[in-house]
Structures are given as C-alpha cells and as structure tokens.
C-alpha cells in the first residue's frame, strides 16, 4: 500500500441569485435555470487516500447511513470511473445548515471530487469531473466547478462561468424546519397545472455584471408555494424586503451614499435560496450596515442599527428555531490543499 496522502478543502455553500423552474421532462425531472453564487461559509472537508478500507465521518450533524451521503456517493463515483483509490477516509466538519437550500451536501460532494482529483495519479479533466458530478444533483456540478458565479440551466450540468461580483455581506435566516425539495416541486407543478405558459428570456453576461442588474432579476419560483405554506419563512422574507427598501433609500440619498449608487453595485437583494427554507439578504460591504437579532415573543423590535440605521428587529415574533448567520459572498473558489 502506498503512503497515505491527504487533501483539505472548504466545501463552500451556495445561494441562488435567481431560480426558475422550467418544463417538466417525461422522466418527471424539472429543467432549471439559475444563477449560482458561492459563499465563504463552508464545511471543512478532509480526504485521505492510501489507507485501508473506506470510511466517512461527519461531525456537527447526523446525516444517516454513509451510502446515502453525497460525499460518499461522490467518492464511489470517482472510484468506479477511474479504478482509484482502493481505500479512502473522508472527514466532514459540518458548518452549512442541513436541508436549508444552501447546497451543503452538494458542496461536500463537489469538495470530495475536487480533493480526489487533486490526489489522483492521473487526474480527470474538467469535463470528465463534471460528468461524475451531474448525476449526483443539480447543485453538484457548480460546486465542483472552478467558478464562484455561474449561470446554469438544464439539470445544472450546463453552465456559463461569469466574472465574480464584488464581495457582499450575506445575512442568512435559518429555520429549524427545512423544506422537502420533492414536495416543493410537486406543489409548484400542481399550482401551475398541466400546461404552464412558456417564459422566454434572453440572458447576456452584461445583464449579470453588476449587483444592481442582478437585483432586477432576483426571483425564486419556489417562493410561490413555500411562502404561503410557511408563515415563519414568509415573515422573515417580508422583513428582509422592508430592509432592502430602507437600505436602497439610504444609498440613493444625498451625499456619499448617493454618489456610491452610481457604481451600480448598491442595490440590496433579498430572496429564498433553493427550495428553502433559508432566506438571505445581501448588502454592500461599504455604507449602510444591517444587524438582526432574534427576540422572544412579546419583546419590542429593535430598529437600531449601525452605519446609517439599517438595523432590523425580529419580524418573525421570536419564532423558535430561527437564527441569523452572517457570512460573505465568495469571489474565488476555495483551493484544495494537498499534503503527504
């Protein structure tokens, strides 16, 4: 047996800056069109080869049997396609919330594929690696690719890498109860009927080159069915909308904030990610600052905030299981570090 070697990488989470659910195939699978954005938030993934046996250890979350885990399935797909490695040990320290629309399992799968390819004696080319990623899920190809921002369509396997947008502050509203993706698809199909109207659109890279442009197209088809069914998610989504209007008004006021608006990168964005339940708010790093806190039932909202009064309180009424996490959008893909 060869000496053990290892690779480490941060499996970055993703958000959908817009998400359209398109035609349903005869197989029952829906075509998608989305703008993927990586986040700095991520799981820590370590892959060792040259070890006896195959193992997966996930800390920070109970993810069930290994054979159902996307990280394990990614490693098995690589092994079956290349005949290597004989043995591996995967360790995942979970930081991305599970089942919230942030692509946590998909990020781990993409990280494992990238790590194994970095360790492999005969690495696969980019196209072959994406071919292994595609059957694992619609988010996995993007989270395997070397792009922090990409327009994707089909089953997520067709992508156009775009120049990264300036880093932004990301406020994530996390809920204890997630949303079942199959149930969200079924609800959307029922709401649309058997023959939904086509929605043609012409995209261009220039149309997605500034945050202000992205804000104009930031929609998520799943909100149509998830928000009416989830009062807690709808309440936070409504609160984020209020904050976006307030931040936008401050940025377009007189003085330095008004001048900054001319850059085209000031418009805040609020949206649900994936099929939910996570809702996010994106704001510029400079200028208006926004802060949130969850308070118990009956507590007064805190409208105070730093840097121009962009703060907001708890619009969800102190709902149990609600938490806010702050991170940033990523301007690069986390590199794979190899040792041994």
C-alpha positions, -999 to 999 in steps of 0.1 A, spaced: 0 0 0 13 34 -9 19 61 18 -11 80 30 -17 114 14 -45 139 22 -63 169 7 -82 195 25 -107 220 11 -136 242 23 -168 230 7 -184 264 1 -222 268 4 -242 284 -24 -272 306 -29 -294 311 -59 -295 347 -70 -324 337 -92 -341 304 -97 -366 295 -124 -383 261 -126 -390 253 -163 -405 224 -182 -411 190 -167 -394 161 -186 -411 128 -193 -389 114 -165 -406 137 -140 -375 159 -136 -378 196 -140 -355 217 -161 -340 246 -141 -324 280 -148 -305 296 -121 -277 320 -111 -254 303 -86 -232 322 -61 -207 306 -38 -204 318 -2 -175 319 22 -194 298 46 -185 262 41 -179 227 56 -143 216 63 -136 185 42 -105 162 45 -99 133 22 -71 108 28 -60 81 4 -35 52 7 -55 40 38 -71 6 44 -109 4 38 -134 32 30 -149 54 56 -169 86 61 -170 106 94 -194 136 96 -191 159 126 -217 185 135 -247 167 120 -263 133 119 -266 126 82 -277 90 83 -260 59 66 -228 67 47 -241 52 15 -269 78 13 -244 107 19 -235 127 -12 -198 129 -2 -197 91 0 -215 87 -33 -191 112 -50 -161 92 -38 -177 60 -50 -184 76 -84 -148 86 -87 -135 52 -77 -158 34 -101 -149 57 -130 -111 56 -125 -104 24 -106 -87 45 -79 -83 48 -49 -85 14 -33 -92 30 1 -101 64 14 -112 82 45 -134 112 43 -139 136 73 -165 164 71 -170 190 97 -204 204 91 -209 242 92 -235 246 65 -270 241 78 -286 208 65 -317 210 44 -319 247 40 -313 254 3 -276 262 7 -263 231 -10 -245 216 20 -245 180 9 -238 190 -27 -209 212 -16 -194 182 2 -198 160 -29 -181 187 -50 -153 191 -25 -146 153 -24 -145 151 -62 -120 180 -63 -99 166 -35 -97 131 -50 -88 146 -84 -60 167 -68 -46 135 -52 -51 112 -82 -21 99 -100 -39 105 -133 -64 134 -127 -95 137 -148 -100 167 -170 -126 193 -160 -153 179 -183 -149 143 -170 -151 155 -134 -183 174 -141 -197 143 -158 -193 125 -124 -209 154 -106 -240 158 -127 -259 126 -117 -254 135 -80 -277 165 -81 -284 198 -98 -261 218 -74 -231 194 -76 -217 204 -110 -215 241 -100 -199 232 -66 -174 210 -84 -165 237 -110 -139 263 -106 -163 293 -107 -176 314 -78 -205 327 -100 -222 309 -129 -254 308 -149 -267 273 -150 -296 255 -168 -309 221 -177 -302 198 -147 -275 222 -135 -249 205 -158 -248 232 -184 -231 263 -170 -216 297 -181 -190 309 -157 -193 346 -151 -168 372 -137 -172 374 -99 -193 402 -85 -178 424 -57 -180 406 -23 -211 413 -3 -223 409 33 -247 380 35 -274 376 62 -288 341 63 -321 335 82 -320 298 92 -350 278 103 -351 246 123 -376 231 99 -364 228 63 -385 223 31 -387 190 13 -375 196 -22 -397 169 -38 -427 183 -20 -419 218 -32 -416 206 -68 -449 188 -65 -466 218 -51 -453 240 -78 -464 216 -105 -499 214 -90 -501 252 -88 -491 256 -125 -513 230 -140 -506 206 -168 -495 232 -194 -477 261 -178 -471 291 -201 -435 293 -216 -414 322 -203 -387 330 -229 -358 352 -219 -325 363 -234 -296 364 -210 -263 381 -215 -232 383 -194 -235 421 -193 -270 417 -178 -255 399 -148 -223 420 -144 -235 443 -115 -254 438 -83 -280 464 -94 -286 443 -125 -289 411 -105 -314 427 -81 -337 433 -111 -340 396 -119 -337 382 -84 -368 359 -82 -373 323 -70 -402 303 -84 -404 282 -52 -414 312 -32 -448 309 -49 -456 277 -30 -433 278 0 -442 312 14 -480 306 16 -473 273 34 -447 286 58 -457 317 79 -423 318 96 -404 319 63 -429 345 48 -425 367 79 -387 369 76 -389 373 38 -412 402 44 -389 417 69 -359 414 45 -380 432 19 -386 461 43 -349 463 50 -340 463 13 -363 493 7 -347 511 36 -312 504 26 -319 513 -10 -334 546 1 -303 554 21 -280 545 -8 -298 568 -31 -300 597 -8 -278 628 -9 -240 629 -2 -216 600 -3 -243 573 -3 -260 588 -33 -227 590 -51 -220 554 -43 -252 544 -60 -238 555 -94 -214 525 -92 -243 501 -99 -233 479 -70 -255 491 -42 -289 475 -46 -297 451 -18 -311 416 -27 -335 395 -6 -346 360 -17 -352 325 -6 -324 301 -16 -332 269 -35 -364 253 -24 -360 268 11 -363 274 38 -332 296 42 -339 333 33 -309 356 26 -302 393 24 -273 407 5 -259 442 12 -227 460 1 -197 458 24 -194 496 25 -221 521 35 -252 510 54 -247 483 79 -275 459 89 -279 438 121 -305 413 132 -313 397 165 -340 371 175 -361 381 205 -386 362 225 -424 366 220 -437 400 231 -404 417 230 -402 450 212 -384 451 178 -350 468 177 -349 493 149 -314 505 158 -285 496 136 -250 508 128 -238 529 99 -270 547 89 -298 529 107 -302 499 86 -308 476 115 -339 455 120 -355 435 148 -374 402 148 -403 403 124 -410 366 130 -422 373 165 -393 354 182 -401 322 164 -385 291 179 -358 277 158 -349 309 139 -313 320 138 -293 346 118 -258 339 105 -236 364 87 -211 355 60 -199 369 27 -203 361 -10 -171 344 -23 -151 360 -51 -130 328 -56 -133 291 -52 -116 277 -21 -84 260 -32 -76 223 -25 -45 219 -3 -26 186 -7 0 172 17 19 139 22 
